[in-house]
């Protein structure tokens, strides 16, 4: 089960890093939209930041839950 835990952690970490990267990209889009006074770009960037922030929290929670359940099985 230790190997499964490591694999699950790596997959969850990769997904979390991808979501954080997209959060940063949306932040840059937000800054560009604010500099150009483009309300549509700002709205899309804020929406993307919120969605990616939620994904980070969901991924972290799911991985933590799965790892704790695997630890309880082997415990």
C-alpha positions as a Markdown table, in Angstrom:
| # | Residue | x | y | z |
|---|---|---|---|---|
| 1 | Unk | 0.0 | 0.0 | 0.0 |
| 2 | Unk | 3.0 | 2.3 | 0.5 |
| 3 | Unk | 3.7 | 2.3 | -3.2 |
| 4 | Unk | 0.0 | 3.1 | -4.0 |
| 5 | Unk | 0.1 | 6.0 | -1.5 |
| 6 | Unk | 3.2 | 7.4 | -3.2 |
| 7 | Unk | 1.6 | 7.1 | -6.7 |
| 8 | Unk | -1.6 | 8.7 | -5.5 |
| 9 | Unk | 0.4 | 11.5 | -3.9 |
| 10 | Unk | 2.4 | 12.1 | -7.1 |
| 11 | Unk | -0.7 | 12.2 | -9.3 |
| 12 | Unk | -2.5 | 14.5 | -6.9 |
| 13 | Unk | 0.6 | 16.8 | -6.6 |
| 14 | Unk | 0.9 | 17.0 | -10.4 |
| 15 | Unk | -2.8 | 17.9 | -10.7 |
| 16 | Unk | -2.4 | 20.5 | -8.0 |
| 17 | Unk | 0.6 | 22.0 | -9.6 |
| 18 | Unk | -1.2 | 22.2 | -13.0 |
| 19 | Unk | -4.2 | 24.0 | -11.3 |
| 20 | Unk | -1.8 | 26.4 | -9.5 |
| 21 | Unk | -0.1 | 27.1 | -12.8 |
| 22 | Unk | -3.4 | 27.9 | -14.4 |
| 23 | Unk | -4.3 | 30.1 | -11.4 |
| 24 | Unk | -1.1 | 32.1 | -12.1 |
| 25 | Unk | -1.9 | 32.4 | -15.8 |
| 26 | Unk | -5.3 | 33.7 | -15.0 |
| 27 | Unk | -3.8 | 36.2 | -12.6 |
| 28 | Unk | -1.6 | 37.5 | -15.4 |
| 29 | Unk | -4.7 | 37.7 | -17.7 |
| 30 | Unk | -6.4 | 39.7 | -14.9 |
| 31 | Unk | -3.5 | 42.2 | -14.7 |
| 32 | Unk | -3.5 | 42.5 | -18.5 |
| 33 | Unk | -7.3 | 43.1 | -18.6 |
| 34 | Unk | -7.1 | 45.7 | -15.9 |
| 35 | Unk | -4.3 | 47.5 | -17.7 |
| 36 | Unk | -6.4 | 47.6 | -20.9 |
| 37 | Unk | -9.7 | 48.4 | -19.0 |
| 38 | Unk | -11.3 | 45.3 | -20.7 |
| 39 | Unk | -14.1 | 44.2 | -18.5 |
| 40 | Unk | -14.7 | 40.9 | -20.4 |
| 41 | Unk | -11.1 | 39.8 | -19.9 |
| 42 | Unk | -11.2 | 40.8 | -16.3 |
| 43 | Unk | -14.4 | 38.8 | -15.7 |
| 44 | Unk | -13.0 | 35.7 | -17.4 |
| 45 | Unk | -9.7 | 35.9 | -15.5 |
| 46 | Unk | -11.5 | 36.2 | -12.1 |
| 47 | Unk | -13.8 | 33.3 | -13.0 |
| 48 | Unk | -10.7 | 31.2 | -14.0 |
| 49 | Unk | -8.9 | 32.1 | -10.8 |
| 50 | Unk | -11.9 | 31.1 | -8.7 |
| 51 | Unk | -12.4 | 27.8 | -10.6 |
| 52 | Unk | -8.7 | 26.9 | -10.4 |
| 53 | Unk | -8.6 | 27.8 | -6.7 |
| 54 | Unk | -11.5 | 25.5 | -6.0 |
| 55 | Unk | -9.8 | 22.8 | -8.0 |
| 56 | Unk | -6.7 | 23.1 | -5.8 |
| 57 | Unk | -8.7 | 22.8 | -2.6 |
| 58 | Unk | -10.7 | 19.8 | -4.0 |
| 59 | Unk | -7.6 | 18.0 | -5.2 |
| 60 | Unk | -5.8 | 18.5 | -2.0 |
| 61 | Unk | -8.7 | 17.3 | 0.1 |
| 62 | Unk | -9.3 | 14.3 | -2.1 |
| 63 | Unk | -5.7 | 13.2 | -2.0 |
| 64 | Unk | -5.5 | 13.8 | 1.8 |
| 65 | Unk | -8.7 | 11.7 | 2.3 |
| 66 | Unk | -7.5 | 8.9 | 0.0 |
| 67 | Unk | -4.1 | 8.7 | 1.7 |
| 68 | Unk | -5.7 | 8.7 | 5.2 |
| 69 | Unk | -8.1 | 5.9 | 4.2 |
| 70 | Unk | -5.2 | 3.9 | 2.7 |
| 71 | Unk | -3.2 | 4.4 | 5.9 |
| 72 | Unk | -6.2 | 3.2 | 8.0 |
| 73 | Unk | -6.4 | 0.1 | 5.9 |
| 74 | Unk | -2.8 | -0.8 | 6.4 |
| 75 | Unk | -2.6 | 0.7 | 10.0 |
